[in-house]
Amino acid sequence: MQVVVQLPDEIAKEIGTDAQIPRRVVEAVALEGYRGGRLTGGQVAELLGFSRWQADEFLDAHGVKQPYAIEMLEEDRRTLAQLSDR
């Protein structure tokens, strides 16, 4: 889908150059979509053309806390236990 956005010139100048603005708008959509729970980390990666690890780094760099559910903690504990048994 292609979306056209009109920005006042003064605001556009604050966002970046003509070449930078489209990417910065897509990044803002990705960040807000993830913050609001509307996008997953995988969808952020797809939207930005990143690997999943790059998407995690992008989110971290922008101060977006990634969810860490109890299920994830339990999985990490099982993995750690398996690794310590070796």
Backbone torsions as a table, in degrees:
resi	resn	phi	psi	omega
1	MET	NA	138.9	177.2
2	GLN	-109.3	135.0	-179.5
3	VAL	-124.0	136.0	178.0
4	VAL	-108.2	129.9	-179.3
5	VAL	-122.5	133.0	175.8
6	GLN	-102.0	129.9	178.2
7	LEU	-122.2	138.8	171.7
8	PRO	-58.8	142.5	-176.4
9	ASP	-53.9	-40.9	-178.3
10	GLU	-63.7	-38.7	178.5
11	ILE	-72.0	-42.4	179.3
12	ALA	-58.9	-39.8	178.9
13	LYS	-61.5	-34.2	179.0
14	GLU	-72.1	-28.3	-178.1
15	ILE	-78.8	-37.7	179.1
16	GLY	155.6	-166.6	178.7
17	THR	-78.3	169.8	178.6
18	ASP	-56.7	-36.2	-179.5
19	ALA	-73.6	-29.9	-176.8
20	GLN	-83.3	-29.5	-171.3
21	ILE	-57.9	-48.7	-178.7
22	PRO	-56.8	-43.2	-179.8
23	ARG	-65.7	-41.8	-178.8
24	ARG	-66.4	-33.7	176.8
25	VAL	-67.5	-43.7	179.0
26	VAL	-63.7	-40.7	177.7
27	GLU	-62.3	-40.5	178.8
28	ALA	-64.2	-40.6	177.4
29	VAL	-62.5	-44.0	-179.9
30	ALA	-61.9	-46.3	-179.2
31	LEU	-62.9	-47.9	-177.6
32	GLU	-70.7	-34.4	176.5
33	GLY	-63.8	-40.6	179.1
34	TYR	-70.6	-45.8	178.8
35	ARG	-56.9	-38.9	-177.2
36	GLY	-84.4	-0.3	178.7
37	GLY	77.9	11.5	179.9
38	ARG	-88.6	-20.4	178.2
39	LEU	-123.5	143.9	174.1
40	THR	-88.5	169.8	175.6
41	GLY	-60.2	-38.1	177.6
42	GLY	-64.2	-38.3	178.0
43	GLN	-69.2	-36.2	175.3
44	VAL	-61.8	-45.4	179.0
45	ALA	-59.0	-46.8	-179.6
46	GLU	-62.2	-45.6	-178.4
47	LEU	-60.5	-38.0	-175.7
48	LEU	-95.6	-2.8	-179.0
49	GLY	71.8	31.9	-177.8
50	PHE	-107.4	161.8	164.8
51	SER	-74.3	168.5	178.6
52	ARG	-61.8	-37.4	179.9
53	TRP	-68.0	-39.7	177.5
54	GLN	-64.5	-37.3	177.7
55	ALA	-63.8	-41.9	177.1
56	ASP	-60.2	-43.2	178.6
57	GLU	-63.9	-40.8	178.1
58	PHE	-60.6	-47.9	-180.0
59	LEU	-63.1	-44.2	178.3
60	ASP	-61.0	-43.2	-178.6
61	ALA	-63.4	-24.2	179.9
62	HIS	-102.3	15.2	173.9
63	GLY	70.9	22.0	179.7
64	VAL	-92.3	118.1	-179.6
65	LYS	-76.5	130.9	179.2
66	GLN	-90.1	140.0	-177.8
67	PRO	-64.6	144.2	177.7
68	TYR	-134.5	92.5	-175.4
69	ALA	-80.1	162.3	179.3
70	ILE	-58.4	-33.8	178.1
71	GLU	-63.4	-37.4	178.5
72	MET	-67.6	-39.6	177.4
73	LEU	-61.5	-45.8	179.9
74	GLU	-62.5	-40.6	178.0
75	GLU	-64.1	-42.2	177.6
76	ASP	-62.9	-39.0	178.9
77	ARG	-65.3	-41.4	177.4
78	ARG	-63.2	-42.7	178.7
79	THR	-62.9	-44.0	179.1
80	LEU	-62.7	-41.2	178.5
81	ALA	-63.9	-40.9	178.6
82	GLN	-64.6	-40.9	-179.4
83	LEU	-68.7	-35.5	-179.3
84	SER	-75.6	-18.3	177.3
85	ASP	-78.5	-13.1	-176.4
86	ARG	-75.6	NA	NA
